[in-house]
Amino acid sequence: MLTVLHLDDHLAAVDKPPGLLVHRTGLDAGETRFALQLLRDQLGRPVWPVHRLDKGTSGVLLFALDADTARRLGQAFDSGAGLRKTYQAMVRGWPAGAGTIDHPLKRMPDDMRTEREAVQEALTHYRTLARHELPLPQGGFATTRCALVELRPLTGRRHQLRRHLKHIAHPIIGDATHGKGPLNRALADLLGRQRLWLHAAQLELQHPHTGEHLSLAAAPGPEWQAWPGRIG
């Protein structure tokens, strides 16, 4: 059963666990459990996903409960108007204390649309929350440096956070596509847990019908406490 963070007549928000797809996709045909079907069965009514989280990403996931609300929320997510998304991630290395990643992203091959631009503006603010130095030799160094960062995407491009962090040479730990396989495997062995260390911590938006400000939050799971050696 999914943890419901918010429920009213028009929308529902849940805390998606890592490893769960939002909906059925041909890219992962072997999966049989999906957040959409689980929530539909849990509430006993149809639901519409209005945004996506990667399979490996945990945290706040929003659904509409009718087609009109889905349309309104889809427009809000497309424009970014009134939306504020906050994530946390564990990344390789020690990034600067704060910064902005301004790096346009090319549409991915399965997301190309001829009527829209192939390369899109993409902006992400980040802030380093904590630094870790782990007793794991890597690349000629006696230890491995990782950092907990807060991420606030100002645009909503496909895999934006994962691609932006790779761009600044601080890929998200556990990212099989944009990260480093040997490091991911070594850290999974050390921590006793393998996952993409990316969590959708908070989503702020205006209610599409009432205009009420909603702040939807999901705490990181207990597995995040496995990270030792917090330096600050």
Beta strands, then each sheet from edge to edge (+ up, - down):
strand 1: 3-7
strand 2: 11-16
strand 3: 48-49
strand 4: 58-64
strand 5: 84-92
strand 6: 98-102
strand 7: 105-106
strand 8: 119-120
strand 9: 123-134
strand 10: 144-153
strand 11: 198-206
strand 12: 213-217
sheet 1: 1+ 2- 4+ 3-
sheet 2: 1+ 2- 4+ 11+ 5- 10+ 9- 6+
sheet 3: 1+ 2- 4+ 11+ 12-
sheet 4: 7+ 8-
end
